[in-house]
Amino acid sequence: ALAGYTNAGKSTLFNALTEAGVMARDQLFATLDPTMRQLALPGGRKAILSDTVGFISDLPTQLVAAFRATLEEVVEADILLHVRDMSDEEEAAAQADDVARVLAEIGIDETRRGNMIEVWNKADLLDAAAERRLRALAARRDDVVIVSAVTGEGLDALRDMIARRLSADDVMRTLRLPPAAGADLAWCHRHAEVLRRHTDDDGAMTLTLRLSAADLARAERRFGDRLQPAAQGRLAAE
């Protein structure tokens, strides 16, 4: 889920990542309802990206309550993308404090913020000195990507970081399928990353799959004992 101060460029970034064509305006609360689109990631993985209402300073508690349905997308997200307008560093710092306060109000504490990626947006508006300074700061952290949602700079790096975060708890399994198991093979390609596929002379297939925890549960229900732990060391060596 995208989160951040109003006009930080969330909807523009959303459009750039998903080609969604969502309205993006320099206007307070231009995004009121959560909008979700599929996001293609490296390795063939897919995620759902949600655009949310922009935060403002001194957001009244009753307004937070009114937007709670929208903000639930932030609370439930596996990864938070905190989009920050870094074209004015001093203002960006104050806005980040406001965002942190609203996140705390909706139940996202310091522990939950461990799944946050800071997206330092509007790199196209930085002068040379500011860009050097921000890149030096970002290089010392593993949760920051500098991007321009307008030019596309840094978006591949952002996709890579999202993919790495989402795959951190993945597991690998092997699955043997009989010949002509087209439906099962298609299911594997939809719900897993097929790392390796070996076809025997009789047409039977052995797949090595990378699965998220949720998809592992689905695969276990579908395939039962045919799903076996993979020899990860051997796969890495190959």
Buried (B, 14 or more C-beta within 10 A) or exposed (E): BBBBBBBBBBBBBBBBBBEBEBEBEEEEEBBEEBBBBEBBBEEEBEBEBBBBBBBBEEBEEEBBEEBEEBBBBBBEBBBBBBBBBBBEBEEBEEBBEBBBEBBEBBEBEEEBBEBBBBBBBBBBBBEEEBBEEBBEBBEEEEBBBBBBBBEEEBBEEBBBBBBEBBBEEBBBBBBBBEEEBEEBBEBBEEBBBBBBEEEEEEEBBBBBBBBBEEBBEBBBEBBEEBBEEBEEEEBEEE
